[in-house]
Structures are given as C-alpha cells and as structure tokens.
Amino acid sequence: MIQITPIFTASPLRNFSYLVHSDRTGEAVCIDPYYPEQIINLLKKKGLKLKSILNTHEHSDHTAGNLELKTYTNCQIFGHKNTRGKIPGLDEILGEGDICFSVENETLVSWETPGHTDCHLTFAVTSAHSTKAVFTGDTIFNAGVGNCYRGGNPHTLFQTVKHRFVDLDHNTKLYPGHEYWENNLAFAKSIDSDNLEINHLLSSLPDVNSKEGFYVSDFGLEKKINPFFRLDNPHIQKQIRTRIKNESPSTEESYFVALRKLRDQW
C-alpha cells in the first residue's frame, strides 16, 4: 500500500511537500520539495531511499528544494513536458497517464491539469477501482482553487476542475500545495453565508490544526464547502451577480471565471 507523509513548512506561503512511499520496499518519491532539510531528515528517520522528485509545475515555491535534494540523494527530477528550462534540475518529462510510482495494487500517475499554469500536473494515487488521493499543487485548494495570474487562464482552469475533479469519489483525499484553509473558508462564507458546513469548519479548524498540524479533507467535503464546486447553487449565483459589476454571468463557466475574479480582489 502506498503511504503518504505530508511535510508542512510554516513560511508565509504555508507550503506542503509530500513523501509518497512504501515502508515495505523503502522507496519514496517527493512531490514539490520546498525545504530540503525537512525532507532529508524525514527520509533518514523513516529509512527511505528517494527515487525521484515530482514537480506539479514550474513555480519556485514548488521547486525550491530540487537541486539540494537531488545532490543529496542522486534522485531524478520529473516535470511537465513544457517546463524544460523552467524547473531546476529537470531530467525527465511526464504526461497524461504516466506512472510515477507503484506499490502492489496502487499506482501514482500523472494527470494533465492546466489552468493555474499551462504546465501543471496533478499526481493521483489510483487502484483498479478508485482514486485514493490527489496531489493537486496549485490547482485545487481546500475550499478554493488556484489563481491564474502567473501564467494561467481561468477558462482553462474551469475545464480542468469540471472534467477532472468534480466527479471524483467522495472518499478521495485532497493534498494541495499550500494550507489556505482559513482564508478560503472566510471567502467561501462571504459567498455562501448560510452554509452550515463552512460555519462549523471555521469554528473547529483551529482546534483540529493545533492537534494534527493540518486538516486533510476529501472531495465529499469539498463538494459541500468549495464554492467553485457549487456553481449550480442559486444563492451563490445571486451573490456573484450582485458583486460583479458590468457583467452578467449566465453559464457555469462564466460564473466560475467571475468567482475567480472576486477571489482575486478579496
């Protein structure tokens, strides 16, 4: 069985890196290394050998640890085909459906998920019948989605969210690139003030985070609290129309783009 160990760096960007590993074989891959010392210490503690680094996209807050970690472990670095010259130390490219790691009947595969940038990958832990977890980089966050002003496009992001993530099984775990719970929930509440799930999380999240370090959600919860997944809700549509000046969204895509613009300005 594939094991997942999140690594949180409490910088202003609140970064997550992840070790995906097998305790049985002692092999691991690292997704989006930020602070290499944390990762090296964890590899030593768990007795793991790092095979590769997987970068979801080219932004430096997801690749900052590449070179130091590669020097220490002699691992290979993988990224999107269009990130050559953008990702430090890139060795090999990945595309849709490529296998990145495999343990028994579970596999880590790459998905093309453009929107935050045109060169964005998501890594998914899959088995024969389900998707166990997704590492979404800056595509999907807890109660939100990524911005599009550093090489992305909100229309593209809408297509990615709609066709790749909306229909994921409710039990699929979400592992984003940053911990943005508080701000995203506050924005979600401003759009969907009567949502009981949002209000409950806002009151309970400080206690959960203080005990666990972070709170891991699944897509069952995200479909209840993430306004970008709930654009068919008449109340949310009304809130968007009221706040967007000189625009009249009418399609799901236009509501998504308008909501992303509101989040940018919030």
Solvent accessible surface area in square Angstrom, and as a share of the most:
residue,aa,sasa,rsa
1,M,123,0.55
2,I,2,0.01
3,Q,67,0.30
4,I,37,0.19
5,T,25,0.15
6,P,32,0.20
7,I,13,0.07
8,F,50,0.21
9,T,21,0.12
10,A,83,0.64
11,S,23,0.15
12,P,138,0.87
13,L,80,0.40
14,R,91,0.33
15,N,2,0.01
16,F,11,0.05
17,S,4,0.02
18,Y,6,0.02
19,L,0,0.00
20,V,0,0.00
21,H,4,0.02
22,S,1,0.01
23,D,96,0.50
24,R,165,0.60
25,T,66,0.38
26,G,17,0.16
27,E,63,0.28
28,A,0,0.00
29,V,1,0.00
30,C,0,0.00
31,I,3,0.01
32,D,4,0.02
33,P,0,0.00
34,Y,54,0.20
35,Y,101,0.39
36,P,14,0.09
37,E,93,0.42
38,Q,56,0.25
39,I,0,0.00
40,I,18,0.09
41,N,81,0.42
42,L,32,0.16
43,L,8,0.04
44,K,128,0.54
45,K,171,0.73
46,K,85,0.36
47,G,60,0.58
48,L,18,0.09
49,K,135,0.57
50,L,5,0.02
51,K,91,0.39
52,S,8,0.05
53,I,0,0.00
54,L,2,0.01
55,N,0,0.00
56,T,1,0.00
57,H,1,0.00
58,E,32,0.14
59,H,16,0.07
60,S,78,0.50
61,D,15,0.08
62,H,1,0.00
63,T,4,0.02
64,A,63,0.49
65,G,0,0.00
66,N,0,0.00
67,L,101,0.50
68,E,100,0.45
69,L,0,0.00
70,K,53,0.22
71,T,119,0.69
72,Y,115,0.44
73,T,26,0.15
74,N,134,0.69
75,C,4,0.03
76,Q,77,0.34
77,I,0,0.00
78,F,46,0.19
79,G,0,0.00
80,H,4,0.02
81,K,109,0.46
82,N,79,0.40
83,T,0,0.00
84,R,145,0.53
85,G,87,0.84
86,K,110,0.47
87,I,7,0.04
88,P,48,0.30
89,G,28,0.27
90,L,30,0.15
91,D,44,0.23
92,E,81,0.36
93,I,73,0.37
94,L,12,0.06
95,G,16,0.15
96,E,91,0.41
97,G,43,0.42
98,D,58,0.30
99,I,119,0.60
100,C,23,0.14
101,F,8,0.03
102,S,66,0.42
103,V,6,0.03
104,E,116,0.52
105,N,113,0.58
106,E,19,0.08
107,T,28,0.16
108,L,0,0.00
109,V,20,0.11
110,S,0,0.00
111,W,23,0.08
112,E,52,0.23
113,T,0,0.00
114,P,40,0.25
115,G,0,0.00
116,H,4,0.02
117,T,1,0.00
118,D,87,0.45
119,C,7,0.04
120,H,1,0.00
121,L,0,0.00
122,T,0,0.00
123,F,0,0.00
124,A,0,0.00
125,V,0,0.00
126,T,26,0.15
127,S,38,0.25
128,A,93,0.72
129,H,176,0.79
130,S,59,0.38
131,T,24,0.14
132,K,70,0.30
133,A,0,0.00
134,V,0,0.00
135,F,1,0.01
136,T,0,0.00
137,G,2,0.02
138,D,8,0.04
139,T,0,0.00
140,I,0,0.00
141,F,11,0.05
142,N,4,0.02
143,A,1,0.01
144,G,3,0.03
145,V,7,0.04
146,G,0,0.00
147,N,36,0.19
148,C,15,0.09
149,Y,150,0.57
150,R,118,0.43
151,G,54,0.52
152,G,22,0.21
153,N,61,0.31
154,P,37,0.23
155,H,91,0.41
156,T,43,0.25
157,L,0,0.00
158,F,12,0.05
159,Q,74,0.33
160,T,12,0.07
161,V,3,0.01
162,K,76,0.32
163,H,135,0.60
164,R,69,0.25
165,F,0,0.00
166,V,47,0.27
167,D,131,0.68
168,L,20,0.10
169,D,76,0.40
170,H,107,0.48
171,N,116,0.59
172,T,0,0.00
173,K,81,0.34
174,L,2,0.01
175,Y,26,0.10
176,P,6,0.04
177,G,2,0.02
178,H,3,0.02
179,E,11,0.05
180,Y,63,0.24
181,W,2,0.01
182,E,128,0.58
183,N,87,0.44
184,N,5,0.03
185,L,0,0.00
186,A,35,0.27
187,F,3,0.01
188,A,0,0.00
189,K,77,0.33
190,S,35,0.23
191,I,1,0.00
192,D,11,0.06
193,S,56,0.36
194,D,117,0.61
195,N,17,0.09
196,L,146,0.73
197,E,63,0.28
198,I,1,0.00
199,N,50,0.26
200,H,115,0.51
201,L,10,0.05
202,L,53,0.26
203,S,82,0.53
204,S,26,0.17
205,L,9,0.04
206,P,85,0.54
207,D,86,0.45
208,V,42,0.24
209,N,35,0.18
210,S,92,0.59
211,K,162,0.69
212,E,120,0.54
213,G,42,0.40
214,F,45,0.19
215,Y,72,0.27
216,V,44,0.26
217,S,3,0.02
218,D,35,0.18
219,F,0,0.00
220,G,10,0.10
221,L,28,0.14
222,E,0,0.00
223,K,48,0.20
224,K,102,0.43
225,I,1,0.00
226,N,0,0.00
227,P,2,0.01
228,F,6,0.03
229,F,25,0.10
230,R,46,0.17
231,L,6,0.03
232,D,119,0.62
233,N,37,0.19
234,P,103,0.65
235,H,69,0.31
236,I,0,0.00
237,Q,43,0.19
238,K,120,0.51
239,Q,43,0.19
240,I,0,0.00
241,R,109,0.40
242,T,104,0.60
243,R,90,0.33
244,I,12,0.06
245,K,170,0.72
246,N,161,0.83
247,E,75,0.33
248,S,101,0.65
249,P,11,0.07
250,S,94,0.61
251,T,79,0.46
252,E,79,0.36
253,E,49,0.22
254,S,37,0.24
255,Y,10,0.04
256,F,1,0.01
257,V,27,0.15
258,A,2,0.02
259,L,0,0.00
260,R,16,0.06
261,K,75,0.32
262,L,19,0.10
263,R,44,0.16
264,D,68,0.35
265,Q,129,0.57
266,W,135,0.48
